[in-house]
Amino acid sequence: MSRKIKLLLISIFLDGIGMLSFVISGIGEFSDIIWAPLAAYITLKMFKGTLGKVGSIISFIEESGVFGTDFFPTFTLLWIYKYLIQKESD
């Protein structure tokens, strides 16, 4: 399996973790407090360079639930940007 596909699967999995706050009632806001900075850090490590830096800020804001954005699949969208829009290869 290529690194590109592994990164996609990891991205989908991490977006799923972020969506758990919707599934398990009562822990949503509390889990976002923990998950937002962790997701930002993971984004920074997964997507290097400017994309990782900008993506980590977006990920933190999105996972914090600011502006009602907690439902965007940020990791997957960054993967789409990196591999389908920029057409980067590994």
C-alpha positions in Angstrom: 0.0 0.0 0.0 1.4 3.4 -1.0 2.2 6.1 1.5 -0.5 8.3 -0.2 -3.2 5.7 0.4 -2.1 5.1 4.0 -2.3 8.9 4.6 -5.8 9.0 3.2 -6.9 6.1 5.5 -5.3 7.8 8.5 -7.0 11.1 7.6 -10.4 9.4 7.4 -9.8 7.7 10.7 -8.8 10.9 12.4 -11.8 12.8 11.0 -13.9 10.0 12.5 -12.4 10.6 15.9 -13.3 14.2 15.5 -16.9 13.3 14.7 -17.2 11.2 17.9 -18.2 14.3 19.8 -21.5 14.2 17.8 -22.1 10.6 18.5 -21.5 10.4 22.2 -23.7 12.9 23.9 -22.5 14.7 27.0 -18.8 14.5 26.2 -18.9 16.6 23.0 -17.6 19.9 24.3 -15.2 18.3 26.8 -13.7 16.1 24.1 -13.2 19.0 21.8 -11.1 20.8 24.4 -8.7 17.8 24.3 -9.0 16.9 20.6 -8.6 20.4 19.1 -5.0 21.0 20.1 -4.1 17.3 19.5 -5.6 17.4 16.0 -3.7 20.6 15.3 -0.5 18.9 16.3 -1.2 15.8 14.3 -2.0 17.9 11.3 1.3 19.8 11.6 3.2 16.5 11.7 1.2 14.8 8.9 1.3 17.6 6.4 4.7 19.3 6.3 5.6 22.8 5.3 3.1 25.6 4.7 0.2 23.2 4.2 0.8 21.7 7.7 1.1 25.1 9.4 -2.0 26.5 7.8 -3.8 23.2 8.1 -3.0 23.0 11.8 -4.5 26.4 12.5 -7.6 25.5 10.5 -7.8 22.1 12.2 -7.6 23.8 15.7 -10.4 26.3 14.8 -12.6 23.7 13.2 -12.2 21.1 16.0 -12.8 23.8 18.7 -16.2 24.2 17.2 -15.7 27.9 16.6 -18.3 29.2 14.1 -20.1 25.8 14.0 -17.4 24.2 11.9 -16.9 21.1 14.0 -18.3 18.8 11.3 -15.8 19.5 8.5 -13.5 16.5 7.7 -10.3 18.7 7.9 -7.8 15.9 7.6 -9.4 14.4 4.5 -9.9 17.9 2.9 -6.1 18.6 3.4 -5.3 15.2 1.8 -7.6 16.1 -1.2 -5.9 19.5 -1.5 -2.4 17.9 -1.3 -2.9 15.0 -3.7 -5.8 15.9 -5.9 -5.6 19.7 -6.3 -1.8 20.2 -6.0 -1.2 16.8 -7.5 1.7 16.1 -5.3 3.1 12.6 -5.4 5.0 10.5 -2.9 
